[in-house]
């Protein structure tokens, strides 16, 4: 086990450098804003519906964009994790195809489907086949920096999607992005590896949930952030984790908690923000007292900031650090995901049946 107050020791385990990438998140947001502004200088399109295509670390930006725009956009936004577009897609649909590598087979398939259906398309990648096909088809392509794992490039994948909505007059994001940069810079002082465990929120959480199966619970704007926490723990910490949302979990998951014979193997992390809907706030308190108290740990993590986007991304930022510190405690380099690479290799070797 690496001592997570040993900065030098953590650097040795984090051989691929995910921790310094995470530390730079506020700067990545600023850089991504500049990239998107330049690319979208002459873009203006008001669609009847929007589909954001992506997988894994490239898709979480779509989830965040859709949840952030839920109370702002007057057009529906659907996040697609599949090979083909929904039947409603046509020339009045904006399709955002996002693949960090540019070689994600599901996203490339959806891109081709969008071309066939004559949709308006904007693509986002660091290169690859997606950039090539965009150029071949006269599609606006936003090129972002390469050389990172997709989950370490979230700012570059997310910010252009938000700014596409602003450029199209659908929802304004720039002021919220600027607040996010300011808030996350302040938050970083508490979360960075040099800050000792006694006053480092992410390190405290990592120690508490190590050895448990984390259950991350969100609601409303924090629902996609709960997914992000779960997937970051999956990929970085190499652990099983679960996610769920209020109020839906009160209609099924709560029953599981009431009857599980070994609830002490679980921990619960509830992502919270000021401005929660009152009934959800009541549900959280009742559910904690009714069943969640059976878990080994219940931890509430509160968002920072005034705007929805800042609340979402401040919660995300904490979770990203937590997942890496758990990896350090388990003596694991958080970046490599060999099982995914092996899966891709096996799929490539198999012909379609």
Order of alpha helices (4+ residues) and beta strands (2+ residues): alpha-alpha-alpha-beta-alpha-beta-beta-alpha-beta-alpha-beta-alpha-alpha-alpha-beta-alpha-beta-alpha-beta-alpha-beta-alpha-alpha
